[in-house]
Amino acid sequence: MGKVLWIGGAVVVVGVVGAGVALTQTSLGETLKARLERQEEAATVRLEAVGRSTVTRSVSAPGLVEPRTKVEISAQVSARIVALPFEEGDVVRAGEVVVRLDSEDLTARLEAAKARLKAQEARFRGSEADLAVALSDFGRKRELHDTGDISDVAYEQSENRYNQAVASVEMATADVEIARAQIIEAERNLANAVISSPIDGVITTLNAEVGELVVVGTLNNAGSIILEIADLSDMLLMARVDESNVAEVRAAQEATVYVNAYRDEPFFGAVERVGLERRRWTDGTYYYEAEIKLQDNPDRPLLSGLSATAEITVQELRDVLVVPSQAVLDRRIDELPRDTVDGAEGIVDKRKTFASVVYIIEEGKAKAVPVSVGPSDLAETVILAGIDEGDRVITGPFKTIVDIADGKLVRDEVEVEAEEAAAEALAEAAKAPTADPGS
């Protein structure tokens, strides 16, 4: 017996004993060569079986990584910095002193306020004594006036002195209260000379040095920001969602975040909040801000201000019929065969110009099959109707299928590879020495 080869679906025996061997090999070679030449006009395509999968549809949103909690430390009194115990990048705990200001002038102001209070209290006591004298005199004059022993003028003068004494006491009382308030203010200013961290965090920015004069902000002028402290263990991506997609983004949706500083592996998170106000970015585009909580990863620390892009999962379809997205093509309805269009009732909308189709191989030619498509991700498209699971559709190469049309000669690359392998095997067999007829 000779060798058995499979060529284009046919079984061929090569190497028959005797002189017929060369003839058989030659005729088979010529047959295979002729077949391959006839197929040179056909385009080689790749086929894939329609299967089921899970399709995830997402919305892309760029943004910046920011800590959830970030505080700017500024002075509430104007003074010079005398101490900055920490440097940029240091970890601080809530309550630790991060800035000390010169308190000499503030201490002097407190002592002056205390002295003013003592003076006002002494004035108040004097006013009270004057009021007691005026009240006693006014009482006697009123009795004498009632008996007709003094004139109306003398009575009215006594009454006026009493009223003036009452007003003096009231003014002195107010001055005492003002002096006490000034002491409270001076004590608070003195306390503000020592600034403590309100949170646990890391000093991310240090804008001042020892010896610099810090000023208090006003309505029109910003105050001096000495440093910033942020909690880098709780980070958010402040993502910019395009207004055309914001209706699909909701709280609790999962997101995959690609941070530019860590290109090898993404971060994961979930949407916490979607802003209600439309904003304008620096490039003139409008967006809505979405806060995405990022999972903490100690091995890959996130820094404030890192650029990133989030893929927010807005829909997930499980166990659905899918094909590679590049296999789904748009074709003009009037360019499709009439029987193809008529046979796709309910799938092809004849009121439209284009229809979605996939291509299969039928009798060595490409054939369009209209399909109804659903959501799509970057790789796969959901098929709602038109083809069944297990059907084999043309998926590539892209340069071939982008211009493919009904009736175009095509051939499966798997069969082509098998025929080429068979041809190589036949050629090797032809080179092999023939057996001795007498053996």
Backbone torsions as a table, in degrees:
resi	resn	phi	psi	omega
1	MET	NA	154.8	175.6
2	GLY	-100.0	-166.6	179.9
3	LYS	-82.2	144.6	177.9
4	VAL	-103.3	124.5	-179.3
5	LEU	-122.6	148.2	175.5
6	TRP	-106.1	121.3	-177.1
7	ILE	-130.8	109.9	175.4
8	GLY	56.7	36.5	177.2
9	GLY	91.3	-2.9	-178.8
10	ALA	-111.2	142.8	177.0
11	VAL	-91.7	127.8	-176.7
12	VAL	-126.1	132.3	177.0
13	VAL	-98.4	124.2	-177.7
14	VAL	-116.0	141.4	176.1
15	GLY	94.7	41.4	176.7
16	VAL	-69.5	144.4	-176.0
17	VAL	-65.1	138.5	173.1
18	GLY	100.6	-166.8	-174.4
19	ALA	-68.7	-16.2	-178.5
20	GLY	-70.9	-10.4	-177.1
21	VAL	-62.6	-52.7	-177.5
22	ALA	-61.6	-39.9	-178.9
23	LEU	-64.1	-42.8	-178.5
24	THR	-64.3	-46.2	-179.4
25	GLN	-62.9	-40.4	-179.3
26	THR	-65.9	-47.1	-177.8
27	SER	-64.6	-38.6	178.1
28	LEU	-65.6	-40.6	178.6
29	GLY	-61.8	-43.2	179.6
30	GLU	-65.3	-38.9	179.4
31	THR	-63.3	-47.2	-179.7
32	LEU	-64.2	-40.5	179.5
33	LYS	-62.6	-43.5	180.0
34	ALA	-63.7	-39.2	-179.6
35	ARG	-66.2	-42.9	179.0
36	LEU	-64.1	-38.0	178.6
37	GLU	-64.0	-36.9	178.9
38	ARG	-67.8	-27.4	-177.3
39	GLN	-89.7	-2.6	-179.8
40	GLU	-61.8	-28.7	179.6
41	GLU	-74.7	-21.2	-178.3
42	ALA	-80.1	141.9	178.1
43	ALA	-84.2	136.9	177.4
44	THR	-82.6	126.9	-177.4
45	VAL	-127.6	162.4	179.1
46	ARG	-106.5	134.3	-179.2
47	LEU	-114.1	145.5	174.6
48	GLU	-136.8	144.4	179.4
49	ALA	-79.1	139.8	176.7
50	VAL	-69.6	129.1	-178.4
51	GLY	-134.4	-172.5	179.6
52	ARG	-112.4	147.9	-176.3
53	SER	-160.0	-178.8	173.9
54	THR	-108.1	124.4	-178.4
55	VAL	-109.1	127.1	178.5
56	THR	-112.3	123.6	178.0
57	ARG	-102.5	133.7	-174.7
58	SER	-131.7	161.9	175.5
59	VAL	-114.4	128.7	-179.0
60	SER	-90.0	135.6	-178.3
61	ALA	-145.9	114.7	176.2
62	PRO	-77.7	165.5	178.4
63	GLY	179.3	-170.2	-179.3
64	LEU	-122.9	142.3	177.2
65	VAL	-81.6	127.9	-179.7
66	GLU	-137.6	147.6	174.2
67	PRO	-70.9	146.4	177.5
68	ARG	-63.5	-40.7	-178.2
69	THR	-114.6	118.8	177.8
70	LYS	-143.5	126.8	-178.2
71	VAL	-120.8	141.8	174.8
72	GLU	-101.7	124.7	-178.9
73	ILE	-95.1	117.1	176.5
74	SER	-129.9	164.9	-176.8
75	ALA	-85.9	145.2	174.1
76	GLN	-101.4	-1.2	173.4
77	VAL	-136.5	152.0	177.6
78	SER	-86.2	118.9	-179.8
79	ALA	-165.9	171.4	178.7
80	ARG	-91.7	146.4	178.3
81	ILE	-77.0	129.5	177.8
82	VAL	-111.0	-15.3	179.7
83	ALA	-158.7	136.8	171.6
84	LEU	-128.9	91.2	-172.2
85	PRO	-64.3	-22.3	-175.0
86	PHE	-118.4	157.9	176.4
87	GLU	-112.1	168.8	179.2
88	GLU	-61.3	131.6	-178.4
89	GLY	97.4	-11.3	179.4
90	ASP	-75.2	148.4	176.2
91	VAL	-89.5	132.3	179.2
92	VAL	-125.0	154.9	177.1
93	ARG	-109.1	153.8	178.6
94	ALA	-58.7	131.4	-179.8
95	GLY	98.1	-16.6	178.6
96	GLU	-73.9	141.3	-179.3
97	VAL	-73.0	126.3	-179.9
98	VAL	-112.6	-19.6	179.4
99	VAL	-145.3	136.6	170.8
100	ARG	-122.6	132.1	179.3
101	LEU	-108.1	157.3	176.7
102	ASP	-62.4	122.0	-174.8
103	SER	-107.7	5.0	-175.7
104	GLU	-61.4	-50.6	-179.9
105	ASP	-65.8	-36.2	-179.4
106	LEU	-67.3	-36.7	176.9
107	THR	-66.1	-40.6	178.7
108	ALA	-64.0	-39.1	178.7
109	ARG	-65.2	-37.1	177.7
110	LEU	-64.4	-43.3	179.5
111	GLU	-64.8	-38.6	178.0
112	ALA	-64.5	-39.0	178.5
113	ALA	-65.0	-38.1	177.9
114	LYS	-65.6	-39.4	178.4
115	ALA	-65.5	-39.2	177.8
116	ARG	-63.7	-35.8	178.2
117	LEU	-63.7	-43.9	178.5
118	LYS	-61.0	-42.1	179.8
119	ALA	-64.3	-41.7	-179.8
120	GLN	-68.2	-36.0	177.0
121	GLU	-65.8	-38.4	176.8
122	ALA	-65.6	-41.2	177.4
123	ARG	-62.7	-38.0	179.2
124	PHE	-63.6	-42.3	179.9
125	ARG	-65.0	-38.2	176.4
126	GLY	-63.9	-39.9	179.3
127	SER	-65.4	-37.0	177.9
128	GLU	-64.7	-39.9	178.3
129	ALA	-64.2	-43.3	177.8
130	ASP	-61.6	-37.2	179.7
131	LEU	-66.2	-39.4	179.1
132	ALA	-62.9	-42.9	178.6
133	VAL	-63.8	-45.2	-178.4
134	ALA	-64.4	-37.3	179.9
135	LEU	-66.5	-42.1	179.3
136	SER	-64.5	-44.1	-179.9
137	ASP	-65.3	-40.3	-179.1
138	PHE	-65.4	-36.0	178.4
139	GLY	-64.5	-44.4	178.9
140	ARG	-65.0	-42.5	-178.1
141	LYS	-65.7	-32.8	179.9
142	ARG	-67.4	-39.3	178.6
143	GLU	-66.1	-42.7	179.4
144	LEU	-66.5	-34.4	179.9
145	HIS	-70.0	-36.0	179.7
146	ASP	-66.5	-29.5	179.2
147	THR	-91.0	-3.9	178.4
148	GLY	81.8	16.7	-178.3
149	ASP	-84.4	-16.9	175.0
150	ILE	-128.8	161.8	-178.0
151	SER	-78.8	167.7	176.4
152	ASP	-64.4	-34.0	-178.2
153	VAL	-64.1	-45.3	-179.8
154	ALA	-63.1	-39.3	179.4
155	TYR	-65.0	-43.9	-178.4
156	GLU	-66.7	-35.5	178.2
157	GLN	-64.2	-40.6	178.7
158	SER	-65.2	-41.2	179.0
159	GLU	-63.3	-39.8	179.8
160	ASN	-65.2	-39.6	178.7
161	ARG	-63.7	-37.1	177.8
162	TYR	-65.1	-45.9	-179.9
163	ASN	-62.7	-38.5	177.9
164	GLN	-65.0	-37.6	179.3
165	ALA	-66.9	-38.8	176.9
166	VAL	-62.3	-44.3	-180.0
167	ALA	-64.4	-35.7	179.4
168	SER	-66.2	-38.7	178.2
169	VAL	-65.9	-42.9	178.9
170	GLU	-62.2	-41.2	178.7
171	MET	-65.6	-40.2	179.3
172	ALA	-66.0	-37.0	177.6
173	THR	-62.3	-44.4	178.8
174	ALA	-63.2	-39.3	179.6
175	ASP	-64.4	-37.7	177.5
176	VAL	-63.3	-44.0	179.2
177	GLU	-62.7	-40.9	178.0
178	ILE	-61.9	-43.7	-179.4
179	ALA	-62.9	-39.1	178.4
180	ARG	-66.2	-40.1	177.4
181	ALA	-64.1	-36.1	178.9
182	GLN	-66.4	-33.6	176.7
183	ILE	-66.2	-43.9	179.0
184	ILE	-60.2	-43.1	179.1
185	GLU	-64.0	-42.9	-179.2
186	ALA	-65.4	-38.4	177.8
187	GLU	-66.0	-40.1	179.1
188	ARG	-65.7	-42.1	178.4
189	ASN	-62.5	-38.7	178.2
190	LEU	-65.4	-39.1	178.1
191	ALA	-66.6	-33.4	-179.6
192	ASN	-72.3	-5.6	175.0
193	ALA	-72.1	-15.6	175.9
194	VAL	-115.6	116.4	-175.8
195	ILE	-109.3	126.0	-179.8
196	SER	-109.5	156.2	178.7
197	SER	-72.9	131.1	178.8
198	PRO	-82.3	-11.7	-176.0
199	ILE	-140.2	164.3	165.9
200	ASP	-79.6	133.4	-179.5
201	GLY	179.6	-162.1	-178.9
202	VAL	-123.3	138.7	176.4
203	ILE	-75.0	107.9	-176.5
204	THR	-91.9	-23.4	-179.5
205	THR	-143.4	134.9	175.5
206	LEU	-128.1	110.1	-171.8
207	ASN	-100.7	-5.7	-173.2
208	ALA	-130.5	168.5	177.8
209	GLU	-131.7	161.8	177.6
210	VAL	-61.4	134.3	-179.1
211	GLY	101.2	-16.1	179.2
212	GLU	-75.4	148.8	177.6
213	LEU	-93.1	123.9	177.6
214	VAL	-101.8	146.4	-177.6
215	VAL	-121.4	156.5	179.5
216	VAL	-86.0	138.2	179.7
217	GLY	-72.0	151.0	176.3
218	THR	-122.3	-175.0	-177.7
219	LEU	-62.2	-37.4	-175.6
220	ASN	-103.1	-14.1	-177.7
221	ASN	-127.3	126.5	179.0
222	ALA	-70.9	143.7	177.5
223	GLY	-78.2	175.0	-178.7
224	SER	-77.6	122.2	174.0
225	ILE	-92.7	110.1	-173.8
226	ILE	-76.1	-45.3	-178.8
227	LEU	-158.8	167.6	176.1
228	GLU	-124.8	140.3	178.3
229	ILE	-123.2	132.2	-178.1
230	ALA	-133.0	147.3	174.1
231	ASP	-91.5	98.1	-175.4
232	LEU	-80.3	0.4	176.9
233	SER	-86.8	-8.6	-179.2
234	ASP	-131.6	91.0	-172.0
235	MET	-108.8	148.0	178.2
236	LEU	-124.5	150.0	167.4
237	LEU	-100.4	117.3	176.9
238	MET	-87.3	89.4	-171.0
239	ALA	-88.4	145.8	178.7
240	ARG	-101.9	105.3	-179.2
241	VAL	-92.9	125.2	179.0
242	ASP	-59.6	143.1	-176.2
243	GLU	-62.8	-22.2	178.2
244	SER	-74.5	-16.0	-178.0
245	ASN	-113.7	-7.2	-170.7
246	VAL	-64.2	-27.5	-178.8
247	ALA	-65.5	-20.7	-177.9
248	GLU	-92.9	-11.5	-176.1
249	VAL	-95.2	128.8	-178.2
250	ARG	-138.4	163.1	177.8
251	ALA	-63.0	147.1	178.1
252	ALA	82.6	-4.9	176.3
253	GLN	-70.7	140.7	-179.3
254	GLU	-77.4	153.0	-178.9
255	ALA	-142.3	142.0	171.3
256	THR	-106.0	124.2	-171.7
257	VAL	-114.1	125.1	178.6
258	TYR	-104.9	108.5	-178.5
259	VAL	-91.7	130.8	-176.1
260	ASN	-58.7	-31.2	-177.7
261	ALA	-75.4	-18.6	179.7
262	TYR	-129.1	80.2	-174.1
263	ARG	-76.7	-21.3	-172.4
264	ASP	-74.6	-32.2	-173.4
265	GLU	-143.6	132.7	-177.2
266	PRO	-79.5	165.6	170.5
267	PHE	-100.7	162.8	179.2
268	PHE	-125.3	151.3	-178.7
269	GLY	-165.8	-170.0	-179.7
270	ALA	-145.2	146.9	179.3
271	VAL	-70.1	129.4	177.5
272	GLU	-101.6	-36.4	-175.6
273	ARG	-154.6	144.3	173.6
274	VAL	-117.6	125.4	-177.7
275	GLY	-64.1	152.5	-178.5
276	LEU	-100.8	-6.8	-176.3
277	GLU	-111.2	130.8	177.1
278	ARG	-73.5	135.4	-179.0
279	ARG	-121.7	166.4	179.7
280	ARG	-119.2	127.4	179.7
281	TRP	-83.8	171.0	-176.0
282	THR	-64.3	-24.1	179.7
283	ASP	-87.6	4.5	176.7
284	GLY	94.9	-7.2	-179.7
285	THR	-81.9	155.6	179.9
286	TYR	-103.4	148.5	-176.9
287	TYR	-155.5	168.3	171.2
288	TYR	-118.9	139.4	-175.6
289	GLU	-88.1	130.6	176.2
290	ALA	-118.4	131.8	178.2
291	GLU	-94.6	121.4	-179.4
292	ILE	-114.7	117.5	178.0
293	LYS	-76.1	124.8	-177.8
294	LEU	-96.5	138.0	176.8
295	GLN	-68.4	136.7	-178.5
296	ASP	-71.8	137.0	177.3
297	ASN	-136.4	100.1	-176.4
298	PRO	-58.6	-27.8	-178.4
299	ASP	-75.5	-18.7	-180.0
300	ARG	-132.5	80.5	-177.3
301	PRO	-65.2	137.5	178.6
302	LEU	-96.6	135.8	-179.4
303	LEU	-106.8	151.7	-179.9
304	SER	-64.9	130.5	176.2
305	GLY	96.1	0.5	178.9
306	LEU	-66.1	140.9	177.2
307	SER	-83.4	143.0	-178.5
308	ALA	-156.2	166.0	176.1
309	THR	-132.3	131.8	-179.8
310	ALA	-104.6	138.8	169.7
311	GLU	-107.6	102.2	-175.1
312	ILE	-90.0	121.6	180.0
313	THR	-74.6	113.1	-178.8
314	VAL	-105.8	-13.2	178.5
315	GLN	-158.9	138.6	177.6
316	GLU	-133.7	121.0	-179.7
317	LEU	-112.3	121.0	-176.2
318	ARG	-102.4	145.4	175.0
319	ASP	52.5	52.1	179.0
320	VAL	-112.5	157.3	179.2
321	LEU	-74.6	127.1	-176.0
322	VAL	-135.8	156.1	169.5
323	VAL	-134.8	158.5	173.9
324	PRO	-56.0	137.9	-173.2
325	SER	-59.5	-33.0	-177.4
326	GLN	-73.8	-10.9	177.6
327	ALA	-78.9	-17.9	-179.6
328	VAL	-90.1	120.5	-175.5
329	LEU	-123.3	152.7	174.0
330	ASP	-97.8	128.1	178.9
331	ARG	-129.6	145.7	176.6
332	ARG	-64.1	133.9	-177.8
333	ILE	-64.1	-37.9	-177.7
334	ASP	-72.9	-8.0	177.4
335	GLU	-98.7	-6.8	178.0
336	LEU	-85.1	150.7	176.2
337	PRO	-56.3	143.0	-175.8
338	ARG	-61.8	-41.8	-179.2
339	ASP	-65.8	-28.9	176.7
340	THR	-66.6	-44.1	-179.7
341	VAL	-68.3	-45.5	-178.8
342	ASP	-64.7	-31.8	-178.7
343	GLY	-80.6	-3.7	-178.5
344	ALA	-112.8	42.3	-179.9
345	GLU	-63.6	133.5	-176.7
346	GLY	90.6	-14.0	177.8
347	ILE	-107.0	-45.1	178.8
348	VAL	-93.0	123.5	175.9
349	ASP	-92.6	105.1	-175.3
350	LYS	-67.5	-11.5	177.0
351	ARG	-76.9	-15.0	-179.9
352	LYS	-96.8	168.5	-178.3
353	THR	-87.8	-36.7	-174.9
354	PHE	-118.1	156.7	174.8
355	ALA	-134.2	150.0	176.7
356	SER	-86.4	133.2	-179.0
357	VAL	-138.5	158.2	164.6
358	VAL	-121.3	164.1	-178.2
359	TYR	-117.6	140.0	174.1
360	ILE	-120.5	173.6	175.4
361	ILE	-104.4	127.3	177.5
362	GLU	-134.8	114.2	-178.6
363	GLU	55.7	42.2	176.1
364	GLY	77.3	9.1	-179.3
365	LYS	-128.3	153.7	177.6
366	ALA	-75.3	138.7	179.3
367	LYS	-133.5	126.9	180.0
368	ALA	-77.8	137.7	176.1
369	VAL	-125.1	111.1	178.7
370	PRO	-63.6	141.4	-179.8
371	VAL	-135.6	154.2	172.1
372	SER	-101.6	121.9	-172.8
373	VAL	-106.2	152.8	176.9
374	GLY	-114.0	-150.2	-179.8
375	PRO	-61.5	160.5	-177.9
376	SER	-141.5	145.9	169.3
377	ASP	-110.4	-163.1	-175.7
378	LEU	-68.5	-22.8	-173.5
379	ALA	-113.5	-36.6	-171.4
380	GLU	-128.8	152.7	177.3
381	THR	-123.5	135.9	179.9
382	VAL	-75.8	134.4	176.7
383	ILE	-107.2	120.5	-178.7
384	LEU	-90.4	-32.1	-179.3
385	ALA	-163.5	158.1	175.7
386	GLY	119.4	-36.8	178.5
387	ILE	-137.0	165.1	-176.3
388	ASP	-116.6	163.6	177.3
389	GLU	-62.0	134.1	-179.2
390	GLY	97.5	-20.3	175.9
391	ASP	-61.5	144.1	-179.4
392	ARG	-102.3	121.7	-177.9
393	VAL	-115.5	155.2	179.0
394	ILE	-76.7	126.8	-177.1
395	THR	-120.3	-5.7	-178.7
396	GLY	177.9	178.5	-4.9
397	PRO	-66.7	157.4	-174.4
398	PHE	-60.8	-40.1	-178.5
399	LYS	-62.4	-26.7	179.6
400	THR	-82.7	-47.5	-173.0
401	ILE	-76.5	-20.4	-177.8
402	VAL	-64.1	-28.2	179.6
403	ASP	-114.0	12.4	-176.3
404	ILE	-68.5	149.7	-179.2
405	ALA	-144.1	165.0	178.8
406	ASP	-57.4	137.2	176.3
407	GLY	88.4	-7.6	-179.8
408	LYS	-69.3	134.4	178.0
409	LEU	-68.0	127.0	179.5
410	VAL	-138.5	160.5	177.2
411	ARG	-144.6	145.8	-178.1
412	ASP	-73.6	128.5	-176.9
413	GLU	-64.1	-24.6	177.5
414	VAL	-66.8	-44.2	178.0
415	GLU	-66.5	-38.9	178.8
416	VAL	-60.4	-45.0	179.9
417	GLU	-63.7	-37.3	179.1
418	ALA	-66.2	-41.5	179.5
419	GLU	-66.5	-38.9	178.4
420	GLU	-65.1	-39.5	178.0
421	ALA	-65.0	-37.9	178.5
422	ALA	-66.0	-39.4	178.9
423	ALA	-63.0	-41.3	178.9
424	GLU	-64.4	-40.5	179.4
425	ALA	-65.0	-38.4	179.1
426	LEU	-65.6	-39.6	178.9
427	ALA	-65.0	-39.5	178.3
428	GLU	-65.9	-38.6	179.9
429	ALA	-65.6	-34.8	-179.3
430	ALA	-67.6	-29.4	-179.1
431	LYS	-79.0	-18.0	-177.1
432	ALA	-68.1	143.8	179.3
433	PRO	-65.8	139.2	-179.6
434	THR	-78.7	152.4	-178.0
435	ALA	-74.9	150.3	176.9
436	ASP	-67.4	123.6	-178.8
437	PRO	-58.6	-30.3	-177.0
438	GLY	-84.2	-5.5	-176.9
439	SER	-82.6	NA	NA
